[in-house]
């Protein structure tokens, strides 16, 4: 059985994400404290990315944070399964963008990024990208831990496949590696 969740395969991938977050460090704190994005919106974004990447640690933690931020349990469950229907309609384009962003390993199409900025404005679009970068790094770090647990234990610890549904199955136009 192969480990099919996204994880850091090379140290350079981790360092690239670290550099990106360091470059955006002035934006990270306002995003994470709910100043640039509403806390419930931020948690919905994080759940959308986590559903794609399949990090069990982030799924648990951000589900709890989403509930604490007032996201209804039905929405938390739906987002964990990659479903954005039922979320606030004004957030749906950003949630679909978040799924696309995660599926494309943080490299969305220029058209998708331009549409995000057109809908939300440059400042909010930048805050969304910052939130997505933060959760991607958390997801991949958690999955990397599981990968090494899985490898070192001969497959007994760590889970080799994501327990969440595939976003690609629901949105076949989105690419990305499994």
N, C-alpha and C positions, 0 to 999 in steps of 0.2 A: 504494500500500500504506500502511496506517495503522500507527502504533506502538501495539500493543495491550497492552503490559505496564503495570502500575501505576507511576506516577511522580508526583513533586510537580508539580502543574499550576500552583500559585500559591505564592508565598512564604509566605502565611499558613498553608498546610498544614504546611510545614516548621517554621515557628515554633510551631505548636500541638504538634507532636511534641516539639520541643525543650523547650517549657514543661512538658509532661507528664514528660519524663525529668528535668528539673531538679527538679520537685516530688518525684520519687521517687529523687533522687540518693543518699540514704542506703541505698536498697535495691539499687541497681545494682551496686555493688562486691561485696557478698556473693553476689549471683546470679552474676555473671560470674567470680568466683573459686572457685565451687563450694561455698560455705558454705551457701547457702539451698536450692540445688538441686544434685543430683549432676551432675557435668560431662557424663556420657553422656546423662542425661535432658534436660538443658538443650540439648545439641546436637541431640537428636532433635526437640525443640520447634522449634528454629531451622530445621532442615531442613524440617519440616512447613510452616512459614510461608513459607520461601523457595520451596518447590514451588508454592505458590499465587501468589506475587508474581513468580516467574520471574527473579530477579536472578542473572545468571551468575557474578558476582564472589563473592557470598555462597554460592552453591551450591558453588563450588570450595573456598572457604576453610572453610566449615563441614563439608564432607565430610572434609577433611583433619583438622579438629579433632575430629570425631566418631570417626574411625578412631584418632586418638591417645588419645581418652578410652575406647577399648575397644569401641566400637560395631562389630559385625561388618559387613563390606563389603556383604553381602546386604541388611542393614537400611538402610544408607546409600543403596544403589541404590533400594530400595523406597520409602523416604521421599522421595527425589528425584522419584519418579513419583507421589507422593501416596498411597502405600499404607502403612497402619499395621499391617496383619496381619504377624505375625512379630516385632513389638516386644514388650517385656515387657507382659503383660496388665494389670498395675496402672497402666501408663502410657498405655494405649490411650484412655481417656476424655480425658485431658489433650491427647493428640495430635489427637484429633478436635475438641476444643475449639479448639486452636491453628489448625486448618484453618478452622473456622467463624469464629474471630476475624479471621483474615486476609481471608477472603472478604467479611466485613462491614466491612472497613476499620477494624478495631479497635473496632467497636461490636457486640459480641455481644448476643444476646437476654438479657434479665434472667433468663430461665429457665436458659439455658446457664451463665451466670455463677454462679447460685445452686447449680446442680448441681455445678459445679467446686468451690465452697467446701464443699458438703456432703461430697463425696468426699475432698477433700485437706485440709480445714481452711483457716481464713482466712489463716494465715501462708503456707502453701505456695501457695495460690491467688493471693495477692498477688505472690509470687515468680515464679510462672508468667506472670502479666500483665506484670510488669516485663521478663522475658526476651522476651516477645512484642513489647513496645513497642520494645526495643532492636533486635531483628532487623527489625522493620517499617521503622524509620528507616534502617537499613543497606541494606535491599532497595530502598527508594524512592530513596535517594541514588544507589545504583549504577545503577538504572534511569533516573534523571534524567540521569545522565552519558551513558548509552547513547542516550537520547532526543536530547540535544543533539548527540552525535556523528553520529547518524543524520540529524538535520535539517541540520546544517552540511555534511555530506558528500554531500547529495543521496541518501541511502539506501545509500551504499557501506559505511559503518562503523556499528558498533552494530547490534544485532539487533532488528528491529521486533516480533518475537513471541517469547513464552516458548518455550523448548525442552522444558519440562516438561509432563506431561499435565495436563489440566484437572481440578481437584478437583470442580467442578460436575458433570462427566460421571459421576463415581463417587458423588457425594452430591448428587443433584438437589434435595434439600430445602434446601440451603444457597444463599443468594442472593449478590449482589455483582456488581460491574461487572467486565467482562473486563480 
